[in-house]
């Protein structure tokens, strides 16, 4: 089963991530509830995920998605 990361506002698929990267994301980011699957991602959060062991591919995916913006909301789902 693949894990897809999408931009929340547009629904645009950003890419697929590993179970390990999802665990790093969930473990680090603030969840509003136990069913929360969306997160606000900005440069500092990406730096922290990288320090916590997120893969180079996941970090690059997030940096590409955020680009020069202040940050974006992402959502994950299992396909």
N, C-alpha and C positions, 0 to 999 in steps of 0.2 A: 504494500500500500504506500503510495507516494504522499508526501507532505508538500502542499502548494502554498506559496506565499504570494499574496495579492495586495495591491493598493486598495485600501478600503473605500475611498471615495469613488474611484472609477471602476473598480472590479478588475482592473488590468492585472494579469498574471505577471509576477516578477521573476518567478522561477520555483524550482523545487529544492528542498533542503533535506538533510539527513535527520534521523531521529535524534542523534547526538546534538546537532545544532538546534533543533527544536527544544530540547531539554535545557540547553544553555539559555535560550531566549526566555522560556517560561520561568526558569529559575532566577533570572536576573530582573526581568521587567515586572512592573507593578500590575497586578490583576485586580480588577474591581469585584470579581466574583470567581467562584471555582469553575464557572463555565466560560470565562472570558477568553476570547481568542483574538483580540485585537490589541495593538500596542502602538504608541507614538514613538517613532524612531527618529533620532537626530544624531549628529556627529559624536557627541559625548557618549551616548548610549552605545553606538557602534564601537567606539574605542574600548569601552568597558566589556562588551561582548567578546572582542578580540582578546583582551587580557584574560578573560575567563575560559578561553579555549575554543571559541567559535572557529570553524574552519576558514581558511583563506577564501574559499569560494563563497561562503555565506557572507563574509565581511565585504567582499567585492560586490556581491549582489545588492547588499544594503547600501553601500556607498554609491553605487550607480543609481539606485532608486531615489535616494535623497538628493544627490547632485548638489547644486548650489543653494537649494531651498533650506529653510530653517528646520524642516523635518516633515515627515509624512506619517499617516496612520496606515499600518499594515494589518492584515488578518491572515491567519493560517487555517488550512482545512486539509483533511485527509481525503484523498480520491480513491 
